[in-house]
Amino acid sequence: MMRCPNCQSKDIGKIGTNQYYCWNCFVEMSISQGKLSLHQVEEDGSLSSLDDLFEEQDLQLDGT
Ligand SMILES: [Zn+2]
């Protein structure tokens, strides 16, 4: 079960292929090559990347 790297919530819904949404902190997550990418949805509907806020290890799936 994945957790949101931003808020540690498990309240995550699938919104598409390799795309997830955290209902707790409202960030969108996408998975590519075993790595999470986080985006925040702005009020105008655009996406801004949150990846810079996290360490590489926080974005690894099933982090070891
Ligand atoms: Zn979250």
N, CA, C, O and the ligand as a Tripos MOL2 file, in Angstrom:
@<TRIPOS>MOLECULE
protein
  257   255    65     0     0
PROTEIN
NO_CHARGES

@<TRIPOS>ATOM
      1 N           0.8390   -1.2020    0.0000 N.3       1 MET1
      2 CA          0.0000    0.0000    0.0000 C.3       1 MET1
      3 C           0.8690    1.2440    0.0000 C.2       1 MET1
      4 O           1.7750    1.3750    0.8230 O.2       1 MET1
      5 N           0.6000    2.1360   -0.9010 N.am      2 MET2
      6 CA          1.4450    3.3220   -0.9320 C.3       2 MET2
      7 C           0.9400    4.4040    0.0140 C.2       2 MET2
      8 O          -0.2420    4.4860    0.3450 O.2       2 MET2
      9 N           1.8630    5.2000    0.4160 N.am      3 ARG3
     10 CA          1.5540    6.3350    1.2700 C.3       3 ARG3
     11 C           1.9580    7.6010    0.5570 C.2       3 ARG3
     12 O           2.8590    7.6100   -0.2810 O.2       3 ARG3
     13 N           1.2830    8.6510    0.9020 N.am      4 CYS4
     14 CA          1.6220    9.9400    0.3180 C.3       4 CYS4
     15 C           2.9160   10.4570    0.9460 C.2       4 CYS4
     16 O           2.9930   10.5850    2.1680 O.2       4 CYS4
     17 N           3.9240   10.7550    0.1400 N.am      5 PRO5
     18 CA          5.1850   11.2580    0.6980 C.3       5 PRO5
     19 C           5.0300   12.6360    1.3270 C.2       5 PRO5
     20 O           5.8580   13.0600    2.1330 O.2       5 PRO5
     21 N           3.9840   13.3110    0.9560 N.am      6 ASN6
     22 CA          3.7880   14.6790    1.4370 C.3       6 ASN6
     23 C           3.1750   14.7050    2.8320 C.2       6 ASN6
     24 O           3.6200   15.4630    3.6940 O.2       6 ASN6
     25 N           2.1550   13.8810    3.0560 N.am      7 CYS7
     26 CA          1.4410   13.9480    4.3290 C.3       7 CYS7
     27 C           1.3750   12.5940    5.0470 C.2       7 CYS7
     28 O           0.8050   12.4880    6.1330 O.2       7 CYS7
     29 N           1.9580   11.5690    4.4330 N.am      8 GLN8
     30 CA          1.9800   10.2180    5.0060 C.3       8 GLN8
     31 C           0.6050    9.5720    5.0820 C.2       8 GLN8
     32 O           0.4470    8.5290    5.7160 O.2       8 GLN8
     33 N          -0.3720   10.1660    4.4560 N.am      9 SER9
     34 CA         -1.7090    9.5930    4.4550 C.3       9 SER9
     35 C          -1.7870    8.3920    3.5230 C.2       9 SER9
     36 O          -1.0660    8.3180    2.5280 O.2       9 SER9
     37 N          -2.6630    7.4570    3.8530 N.am     10 LYS10
     38 CA         -2.9200    6.3330    2.9530 C.3      10 LYS10
     39 C          -4.2190    6.5320    2.1880 C.2      10 LYS10
     40 O          -4.6910    5.6260    1.5000 O.2      10 LYS10
     41 N          -4.7780    7.6930    2.3080 N.am     11 ASP11
     42 CA         -6.0430    7.9900    1.6590 C.3      11 ASP11
     43 C          -5.7890    8.4230    0.2150 C.2      11 ASP11
     44 O          -5.9550    9.5860   -0.1550 O.2      11 ASP11
     45 N          -5.3780    7.4360   -0.5800 N.am     12 ILE12
     46 CA         -4.9460    7.7240   -1.9360 C.3      12 ILE12
     47 C          -5.8430    7.0130   -2.9260 C.2      12 ILE12
     48 O          -6.1020    5.8150   -2.8050 O.2      12 ILE12
     49 N          -6.3080    7.7520   -3.8920 N.am     13 GLY13
     50 CA         -7.1800    7.1790   -4.9050 C.3      13 GLY13
     51 C          -6.4950    7.1230   -6.2470 C.2      13 GLY13
     52 O          -5.6620    7.9660   -6.5790 O.2      13 GLY13
     53 N          -6.8600    6.1110   -7.0150 N.am     14 LYS14
     54 CA         -6.2940    5.9790   -8.3490 C.3      14 LYS14
     55 C          -7.1150    6.8070   -9.3210 C.2      14 LYS14
     56 O          -8.3400    6.6940   -9.3490 O.2      14 LYS14
     57 N          -6.4610    7.6280  -10.1110 N.am     15 ILE15
     58 CA         -7.1880    8.4740  -11.0580 C.3      15 ILE15
     59 C          -6.8290    8.1440  -12.4970 C.2      15 ILE15
     60 O          -7.4060    8.7140  -13.4230 O.2      15 ILE15
     61 N          -5.9070    7.2570  -12.6940 N.am     16 GLY16
     62 CA         -5.5380    6.8870  -14.0570 C.3      16 GLY16
     63 C          -4.4120    5.8870  -14.0330 C.2      16 GLY16
     64 O          -3.9740    5.4500  -12.9690 O.2      16 GLY16
     65 N          -3.9460    5.5270  -15.2060 N.am     17 THR17
     66 CA         -2.8360    4.5890  -15.2900 C.3      17 THR17
     67 C          -1.5990    5.2350  -14.6750 C.2      17 THR17
     68 O          -1.1060    6.2570  -15.1520 O.2      17 THR17
     69 N          -1.1170    4.6170  -13.6170 N.am     18 ASN18
     70 CA          0.0580    5.1390  -12.9220 C.3      18 ASN18
     71 C          -0.1570    6.5480  -12.3750 C.2      18 ASN18
     72 O           0.7990    7.2970  -12.1720 O.2      18 ASN18
     73 N          -1.4170    6.8990  -12.1380 N.am     19 GLN19
     74 CA         -1.6910    8.2170  -11.5790 C.3      19 GLN19
     75 C          -2.5830    8.0900  -10.3570 C.2      19 GLN19
     76 O          -3.5760    7.3630  -10.3640 O.2      19 GLN19
     77 N          -2.2180    8.7980   -9.3270 N.am     20 TYR20
     78 CA         -2.9210    8.7140   -8.0570 C.3      20 TYR20
     79 C          -3.1470   10.1120   -7.5000 C.2      20 TYR20
     80 O          -2.5130   11.0900   -7.8960 O.2      20 TYR20
     81 N          -4.0860   10.1520   -6.5590 N.am     21 TYR21
     82 CA         -4.4280   11.4480   -5.9750 C.3      21 TYR21
     83 C          -4.5610   11.2850   -4.4760 C.2      21 TYR21
     84 O          -5.2100   10.3510   -4.0050 O.2      21 TYR21
     85 N          -3.9580   12.1760   -3.7320 N.am     22 CYS22
     86 CA         -4.0780   12.1370   -2.2790 C.3      22 CYS22
     87 C          -5.2570   13.0060   -1.8550 C.2      22 CYS22
     88 O          -5.2810   14.2130   -2.0930 O.2      22 CYS22
     89 N          -6.2180   12.3690   -1.2300 N.am     23 TRP23
     90 CA         -7.4230   13.0980   -0.8240 C.3      23 TRP23
     91 C          -7.1920   13.8960    0.4510 C.2      23 TRP23
     92 O          -8.0330   14.7010    0.8520 O.2      23 TRP23
     93 N          -6.0750   13.6730    1.0690 N.am     24 ASN24
     94 CA         -5.7870   14.3720    2.3160 C.3      24 ASN24
     95 C          -5.1070   15.7250    2.0760 C.2      24 ASN24
     96 O          -5.4780   16.7330    2.6780 O.2      24 ASN24
     97 N          -4.1240   15.7300    1.2020 N.am     25 CYS25
     98 CA         -3.4020   16.9880    0.9590 C.3      25 CYS25
     99 C          -3.5550   17.4600   -0.4830 C.2      25 CYS25
    100 O          -2.9700   18.4690   -0.8770 O.2      25 CYS25
    101 N          -4.3590   16.7150   -1.2840 N.am     26 PHE26
    102 CA         -4.7200   17.1650   -2.6300 C.3      26 PHE26
    103 C          -3.5310   17.3210   -3.5590 C.2      26 PHE26
    104 O          -3.4520   18.2840   -4.3210 O.2      26 PHE26
    105 N          -2.6230   16.3870   -3.4960 N.am     27 VAL27
    106 CA         -1.5680   16.3770   -4.5100 C.3      27 VAL27
    107 C          -1.7870   15.1920   -5.4410 C.2      27 VAL27
    108 O          -2.3260   14.1540   -5.0580 O.2      27 VAL27
    109 N          -1.3570   15.3900   -6.6500 N.am     28 GLU28
    110 CA         -1.4480   14.3460   -7.6470 C.3      28 GLU28
    111 C          -0.1040   13.6490   -7.7470 C.2      28 GLU28
    112 O           0.9450   14.2920   -7.7090 O.2      28 GLU28
    113 N          -0.1430   12.3380   -7.8750 N.am     29 MET29
    114 CA          1.0920   11.5720   -7.9710 C.3      29 MET29
    115 C           1.0910   10.7640   -9.2400 C.2      29 MET29
    116 O           0.0700   10.1920   -9.6200 O.2      29 MET29
    117 N           2.2080   10.7130   -9.8880 N.am     30 SER30
    118 CA          2.3450    9.8140  -11.0240 C.3      30 SER30
    119 C           3.5800    8.9560  -10.7980 C.2      30 SER30
    120 O           4.5320    9.3620  -10.1320 O.2      30 SER30
    121 N           3.5380    7.7840  -11.3590 N.am     31 ILE31
    122 CA          4.6260    6.8350  -11.1630 C.3      31 ILE31
    123 C           5.2870    6.5580  -12.4980 C.2      31 ILE31
    124 O           4.6280    6.2010  -13.4750 O.2      31 ILE31
    125 N           6.5790    6.7250  -12.5240 N.am     32 SER32
    126 CA          7.3200    6.3000  -13.7090 C.3      32 SER32
    127 C           8.6340    5.6980  -13.2580 C.2      32 SER32
    128 O           9.3480    6.2690  -12.4340 O.2      32 SER32
    129 N           8.9370    4.5570  -13.8020 N.am     33 GLN33
    130 CA         10.1840    3.8490  -13.5210 C.3      33 GLN33
    131 C          10.3960    3.6670  -12.0330 C.2      33 GLN33
    132 O          11.4970    3.8550  -11.5150 O.2      33 GLN33
    133 N           9.3050    3.2910  -11.3430 N.am     34 GLY34
    134 CA          9.4040    2.9770   -9.9300 C.3      34 GLY34
    135 C           9.5800    4.1740   -9.0220 C.2      34 GLY34
    136 O           9.9150    4.0410   -7.8450 O.2      34 GLY34
    137 N           9.3490    5.3380   -9.5860 N.am     35 LYS35
    138 CA          9.5550    6.5550   -8.8250 C.3      35 LYS35
    139 C           8.3080    7.4230   -8.8750 C.2      35 LYS35
    140 O           7.6390    7.5260   -9.9040 O.2      35 LYS35
    141 N           8.0150    8.0390   -7.7480 N.am     36 LEU36
    142 CA          6.8730    8.9290   -7.6820 C.3      36 LEU36
    143 C           7.2440   10.3290   -8.1430 C.2      36 LEU36
    144 O           8.3630   10.7990   -7.9400 O.2      36 LEU36
    145 N           6.2860   10.9690   -8.7570 N.am     37 SER37
    146 CA          6.4240   12.3770   -9.0820 C.3      37 SER37
    147 C           5.1940   13.0790   -8.5220 C.2      37 SER37
    148 O           4.0660   12.6530   -8.7710 O.2      37 SER37
    149 N           5.4040   14.1420   -7.7740 N.am     38 LEU38
    150 CA          4.2760   14.8150   -7.1400 C.3      38 LEU38
    151 C           3.9900   16.1500   -7.7900 C.2      38 LEU38
    152 O           4.8880   16.9080   -8.1550 O.2      38 LEU38
    153 N           2.6940   16.4060   -7.9200 N.am     39 HIS39
    154 CA          2.2750   17.6790   -8.4880 C.3      39 HIS39
    155 C           1.1370   18.2510   -7.6690 C.2      39 HIS39
    156 O           0.2700   17.5300   -7.1770 O.2      39 HIS39
    157 N           1.1630   19.5310   -7.5400 N.am     40 GLN40
    158 CA          0.0660   20.2180   -6.8990 C.3      40 GLN40
    159 C          -0.8020   20.8650   -7.9700 C.2      40 GLN40
    160 O          -0.3050   21.4600   -8.9260 O.2      40 GLN40
    161 N          -2.1070   20.7330   -7.7840 N.am     41 VAL41
    162 CA         -3.0210   21.3410   -8.7420 C.3      41 VAL41
    163 C          -3.3130   22.7630   -8.2760 C.2      41 VAL41
    164 O          -3.8600   22.9850   -7.1960 O.2      41 VAL41
    165 N          -2.9410   23.6980   -9.1050 N.am     42 GLU42
    166 CA         -3.1680   25.0990   -8.7580 C.3      42 GLU42
    167 C          -4.6110   25.5010   -9.0080 C.2      42 GLU42
    168 O          -5.3730   24.7790   -9.6510 O.2      42 GLU42
    169 N          -4.9670   26.6570   -8.4900 N.am     43 GLU43
    170 CA         -6.3540   27.0980   -8.6160 C.3      43 GLU43
    171 C          -6.7910   27.2520  -10.0650 C.2      43 GLU43
    172 O          -7.9670   27.0860  -10.3890 O.2      43 GLU43
    173 N          -5.8410   27.5690  -10.9310 N.am     44 ASP44
    174 CA         -6.1890   27.7290  -12.3410 C.3      44 ASP44
    175 C          -6.1420   26.4020  -13.1060 C.2      44 ASP44
    176 O          -6.3140   26.3700  -14.3250 O.2      44 ASP44
    177 N          -5.9080   25.3140  -12.3760 N.am     45 GLY45
    178 CA         -5.9380   24.0020  -13.0100 C.3      45 GLY45
    179 C          -4.5960   23.5080  -13.5070 C.2      45 GLY45
    180 O          -4.4700   22.3660  -13.9500 O.2      45 GLY45
    181 N          -3.5930   24.3700  -13.4330 N.am     46 SER46
    182 CA         -2.2780   23.9410  -13.8910 C.3      46 SER46
    183 C          -1.5860   23.1230  -12.7960 C.2      46 SER46
    184 O          -1.9840   23.1560  -11.6310 O.2      46 SER46
    185 N          -0.5700   22.4090  -13.1840 N.am     47 LEU47
    186 CA          0.1620   21.5730  -12.2490 C.3      47 LEU47
    187 C           1.5310   22.1720  -11.9800 C.2      47 LEU47
    188 O           2.2190   22.6300  -12.8930 O.2      47 LEU47
    189 N           1.9130   22.1610  -10.7040 N.am     48 SER48
    190 CA          3.2850   22.5500  -10.4070 C.3      48 SER48
    191 C           3.9660   21.4040   -9.6830 C.2      48 SER48
    192 O           3.3750   20.7610   -8.8160 O.2      48 SER48
    193 N           5.1880   21.1620  -10.0390 N.am     49 SER49
    194 CA          5.9180   20.0220   -9.4970 C.3      49 SER49
    195 C           6.3260   20.2720   -8.0540 C.2      49 SER49
    196 O           6.7510   21.3660   -7.6830 O.2      49 SER49
    197 N           6.1840   19.2340   -7.2600 N.am     50 LEU50
    198 CA          6.6180   19.3140   -5.8610 C.3      50 LEU50
    199 C           7.8730   18.4790   -5.6100 C.2      50 LEU50
    200 O           8.3300   18.3490   -4.4740 O.2      50 LEU50
    201 N           8.4080   17.9270   -6.6640 N.am     51 ASP51
    202 CA          9.5150   16.9870   -6.4880 C.3      51 ASP51
    203 C          10.7060   17.6080   -5.7640 C.2      51 ASP51
    204 O          11.4370   16.9220   -5.0500 O.2      51 ASP51
    205 N          10.8900   18.8990   -5.9530 N.am     52 ASP52
    206 CA         12.0350   19.5670   -5.3350 C.3      52 ASP52
    207 C          11.9510   19.5680   -3.8160 C.2      52 ASP52
    208 O          12.9540   19.7700   -3.1310 O.2      52 ASP52
    209 N          10.7460   19.3400   -3.2900 N.am     53 LEU53
    210 CA         10.5640   19.3890   -1.8440 C.3      53 LEU53
    211 C          10.9510   18.0810   -1.1630 C.2      53 LEU53
    212 O          10.9870   18.0010    0.0650 O.2      53 LEU53
    213 N          11.2380   17.0590   -1.9620 N.am     54 PHE54
    214 CA         11.4600   15.7400   -1.3850 C.3      54 PHE54
    215 C          12.8360   15.2100   -1.7150 C.2      54 PHE54
    216 O          13.4530   15.5590   -2.7210 O.2      54 PHE54
    217 N          13.2860   14.3530   -0.8240 N.am     55 GLU55
    218 CA         14.5270   13.6520   -1.0870 C.3      55 GLU55
    219 C          14.2530   12.5260   -2.0730 C.2      55 GLU55
    220 O          13.1400   12.0080   -2.1690 O.2      55 GLU55
    221 N          15.2820   12.1710   -2.7850 N.am     56 GLU56
    222 CA         15.1680   11.0750   -3.7430 C.3      56 GLU56
    223 C          14.5580    9.8340   -3.1040 C.2      56 GLU56
    224 O          13.7140    9.1660   -3.7010 O.2      56 GLU56
    225 N          14.9880    9.5370   -1.9000 N.am     57 GLN57
    226 CA         14.5430    8.2990   -1.2490 C.3      57 GLN57
    227 C          13.0620    8.3670   -0.8750 C.2      57 GLN57
    228 O          12.4030    7.3320   -0.7780 O.2      57 GLN57
    229 N          12.5460    9.5470   -0.6690 N.am     58 ASP58
    230 CA         11.1240    9.6890   -0.3280 C.3      58 ASP58
    231 C          10.2320    9.3710   -1.5210 C.2      58 ASP58
    232 O           9.0520    9.0610   -1.3610 O.2      58 ASP58
    233 N          10.8060    9.4520   -2.7140 N.am     59 LEU59
    234 CA         10.0100    9.2750   -3.9170 C.3      59 LEU59
    235 C          10.1560    7.8850   -4.4990 C.2      59 LEU59
    236 O           9.5080    7.5530   -5.4910 O.2      59 LEU59
    237 N          10.9920    7.0820   -3.8990 N.am     60 GLN60
    238 CA         11.1070    5.7060   -4.3430 C.3      60 GLN60
    239 C           9.9210    4.9010   -3.8280 C.2      60 GLN60
    240 O           9.5110    5.0500   -2.6770 O.2      60 GLN60
    241 N           9.3800    4.0570   -4.6760 N.am     61 LEU61
    242 CA          8.3030    3.1940   -4.2290 C.3      61 LEU61
    243 C           8.8560    2.0470   -3.3980 C.2      61 LEU61
    244 O           9.9350    1.5200   -3.6690 O.2      61 LEU61
    245 N           8.0860    1.6730   -2.3770 N.am     62 ASP62
    246 CA          8.5250    0.5950   -1.4950 C.3      62 ASP62
    247 C           9.9450    0.8420   -1.0220 C.2      62 ASP62
    248 O          10.7970   -0.0460   -1.0460 O.2      62 ASP62
    249 N          10.1700    2.0520   -0.6000 N.am     63 GLY63
    250 CA         11.5100    2.5080   -0.2510 C.3      63 GLY63
    251 C          12.2590    1.5380    0.6500 C.2      63 GLY63
    252 O          11.7250    1.0190    1.6300 O.2      63 GLY63
    253 N          13.4620    1.3240    0.2970 N.am     64 THR64
    254 CA         14.2740    0.3760    1.0430 C.3      64 THR64
    255 C          15.1850    1.1160    2.0060 C.2      64 THR64
    256 O          15.9550    0.4880    2.7330 O.2      64 THR64
    257 ZN         -0.9720   13.6170    0.9320 Zn       65 ZN65
@<TRIPOS>BOND
     1     1     2 1
     2     2     3 1
     3     3     4 2
     4     3     5 am
     5     5     6 1
     6     6     7 1
     7     7     8 2
     8     7     9 am
     9     9    10 1
    10    10    11 1
    11    11    12 2
    12    11    13 am
    13    13    14 1
    14    14    15 1
    15    15    16 2
    16    15    17 am
    17    17    18 1
    18    18    19 1
    19    19    20 2
    20    19    21 am
    21    21    22 1
    22    22    23 1
    23    23    24 2
    24    23    25 am
    25    25    26 1
    26    26    27 1
    27    27    28 2
    28    27    29 am
    29    29    30 1
    30    30    31 1
    31    31    32 2
    32    31    33 am
    33    33    34 1
    34    34    35 1
    35    35    36 2
    36    35    37 am
    37    37    38 1
    38    38    39 1
    39    39    40 2
    40    39    41 am
    41    41    42 1
    42    42    43 1
    43    43    44 2
    44    43    45 am
    45    45    46 1
    46    46    47 1
    47    47    48 2
    48    47    49 am
    49    49    50 1
    50    50    51 1
    51    51    52 2
    52    51    53 am
    53    53    54 1
    54    54    55 1
    55    55    56 2
    56    55    57 am
    57    57    58 1
    58    58    59 1
    59    59    60 2
    60    59    61 am
    61    61    62 1
    62    62    63 1
    63    63    64 2
    64    63    65 am
    65    65    66 1
    66    66    67 1
    67    67    68 2
    68    67    69 am
    69    69    70 1
    70    70    71 1
    71    71    72 2
    72    71    73 am
    73    73    74 1
    74    74    75 1
    75    75    76 2
    76    75    77 am
    77    77    78 1
    78    78    79 1
    79    79    80 2
    80    79    81 am
    81    81    82 1
    82    82    83 1
    83    83    84 2
    84    83    85 am
    85    85    86 1
    86    86    87 1
    87    87    88 2
    88    87    89 am
    89    89    90 1
    90    90    91 1
    91    91    92 2
    92    91    93 am
    93    93    94 1
    94    94    95 1
    95    95    96 2
    96    95    97 am
    97    97    98 1
    98    98    99 1
    99    99   100 2
   100    99   101 am
   101   101   102 1
   102   102   103 1
   103   103   104 2
   104   103   105 am
   105   105   106 1
   106   106   107 1
   107   107   108 2
   108   107   109 am
   109   109   110 1
   110   110   111 1
   111   111   112 2
   112   111   113 am
   113   113   114 1
   114   114   115 1
   115   115   116 2
   116   115   117 am
   117   117   118 1
   118   118   119 1
   119   119   120 2
   120   119   121 am
   121   121   122 1
   122   122   123 1
   123   123   124 2
   124   123   125 am
   125   125   126 1
   126   126   127 1
   127   127   128 2
   128   127   129 am
   129   129   130 1
   130   130   131 1
   131   131   132 2
   132   131   133 am
   133   133   134 1
   134   134   135 1
   135   135   136 2
   136   135   137 am
   137   137   138 1
   138   138   139 1
   139   139   140 2
   140   139   141 am
   141   141   142 1
   142   142   143 1
   143   143   144 2
   144   143   145 am
   145   145   146 1
   146   146   147 1
   147   147   148 2
   148   147   149 am
   149   149   150 1
   150   150   151 1
   151   151   152 2
   152   151   153 am
   153   153   154 1
   154   154   155 1
   155   155   156 2
   156   155   157 am
   157   157   158 1
   158   158   159 1
   159   159   160 2
   160   159   161 am
   161   161   162 1
   162   162   163 1
   163   163   164 2
   164   163   165 am
   165   165   166 1
   166   166   167 1
   167   167   168 2
   168   167   169 am
   169   169   170 1
   170   170   171 1
   171   171   172 2
   172   171   173 am
   173   173   174 1
   174   174   175 1
   175   175   176 2
   176   175   177 am
   177   177   178 1
   178   178   179 1
   179   179   180 2
   180   179   181 am
   181   181   182 1
   182   182   183 1
   183   183   184 2
   184   183   185 am
   185   185   186 1
   186   186   187 1
   187   187   188 2
   188   187   189 am
   189   189   190 1
   190   190   191 1
   191   191   192 2
   192   191   193 am
   193   193   194 1
   194   194   195 1
   195   195   196 2
   196   195   197 am
   197   197   198 1
   198   198   199 1
   199   199   200 2
   200   199   201 am
   201   201   202 1
   202   202   203 1
   203   203   204 2
   204   203   205 am
   205   205   206 1
   206   206   207 1
   207   207   208 2
   208   207   209 am
   209   209   210 1
   210   210   211 1
   211   211   212 2
   212   211   213 am
   213   213   214 1
   214   214   215 1
   215   215   216 2
   216   215   217 am
   217   217   218 1
   218   218   219 1
   219   219   220 2
   220   219   221 am
   221   221   222 1
   222   222   223 1
   223   223   224 2
   224   223   225 am
   225   225   226 1
   226   226   227 1
   227   227   228 2
   228   227   229 am
   229   229   230 1
   230   230   231 1
   231   231   232 2
   232   231   233 am
   233   233   234 1
   234   234   235 1
   235   235   236 2
   236   235   237 am
   237   237   238 1
   238   238   239 1
   239   239   240 2
   240   239   241 am
   241   241   242 1
   242   242   243 1
   243   243   244 2
   244   243   245 am
   245   245   246 1
   246   246   247 1
   247   247   248 2
   248   247   249 am
   249   249   250 1
   250   250   251 1
   251   251   252 2
   252   251   253 am
   253   253   254 1
   254   254   255 1
   255   255   256 2
@<TRIPOS>SUBSTRUCTURE
     1 MET1         2 RESIDUE 1 A MET
     2 MET2         6 RESIDUE 1 A MET
     3 ARG3        10 RESIDUE 1 A ARG
     4 CYS4        14 RESIDUE 1 A CYS
     5 PRO5        18 RESIDUE 1 A PRO
     6 ASN6        22 RESIDUE 1 A ASN
     7 CYS7        26 RESIDUE 1 A CYS
     8 GLN8        30 RESIDUE 1 A GLN
     9 SER9        34 RESIDUE 1 A SER
    10 LYS10       38 RESIDUE 1 A LYS
    11 ASP11       42 RESIDUE 1 A ASP
    12 ILE12       46 RESIDUE 1 A ILE
    13 GLY13       50 RESIDUE 1 A GLY
    14 LYS14       54 RESIDUE 1 A LYS
    15 ILE15       58 RESIDUE 1 A ILE
    16 GLY16       62 RESIDUE 1 A GLY
    17 THR17       66 RESIDUE 1 A THR
    18 ASN18       70 RESIDUE 1 A ASN
    19 GLN19       74 RESIDUE 1 A GLN
    20 TYR20       78 RESIDUE 1 A TYR
    21 TYR21       82 RESIDUE 1 A TYR
    22 CYS22       86 RESIDUE 1 A CYS
    23 TRP23       90 RESIDUE 1 A TRP
    24 ASN24       94 RESIDUE 1 A ASN
    25 CYS25       98 RESIDUE 1 A CYS
    26 PHE26      102 RESIDUE 1 A PHE
    27 VAL27      106 RESIDUE 1 A VAL
    28 GLU28      110 RESIDUE 1 A GLU
    29 MET29      114 RESIDUE 1 A MET
    30 SER30      118 RESIDUE 1 A SER
    31 ILE31      122 RESIDUE 1 A ILE
    32 SER32      126 RESIDUE 1 A SER
    33 GLN33      130 RESIDUE 1 A GLN
    34 GLY34      134 RESIDUE 1 A GLY
    35 LYS35      138 RESIDUE 1 A LYS
    36 LEU36      142 RESIDUE 1 A LEU
    37 SER37      146 RESIDUE 1 A SER
    38 LEU38      150 RESIDUE 1 A LEU
    39 HIS39      154 RESIDUE 1 A HIS
    40 GLN40      158 RESIDUE 1 A GLN
    41 VAL41      162 RESIDUE 1 A VAL
    42 GLU42      166 RESIDUE 1 A GLU
    43 GLU43      170 RESIDUE 1 A GLU
    44 ASP44      174 RESIDUE 1 A ASP
    45 GLY45      178 RESIDUE 1 A GLY
    46 SER46      182 RESIDUE 1 A SER
    47 LEU47      186 RESIDUE 1 A LEU
    48 SER48      190 RESIDUE 1 A SER
    49 SER49      194 RESIDUE 1 A SER
    50 LEU50      198 RESIDUE 1 A LEU
    51 ASP51      202 RESIDUE 1 A ASP
    52 ASP52      206 RESIDUE 1 A ASP
    53 LEU53      210 RESIDUE 1 A LEU
    54 PHE54      214 RESIDUE 1 A PHE
    55 GLU55      218 RESIDUE 1 A GLU
    56 GLU56      222 RESIDUE 1 A GLU
    57 GLN57      226 RESIDUE 1 A GLN
    58 ASP58      230 RESIDUE 1 A ASP
    59 LEU59      234 RESIDUE 1 A LEU
    60 GLN60      238 RESIDUE 1 A GLN
    61 LEU61      242 RESIDUE 1 A LEU
    62 ASP62      246 RESIDUE 1 A ASP
    63 GLY63      250 RESIDUE 1 A GLY
    64 THR64      254 RESIDUE 1 A THR
    65 ZN65       257 GROUP 0 **** ****
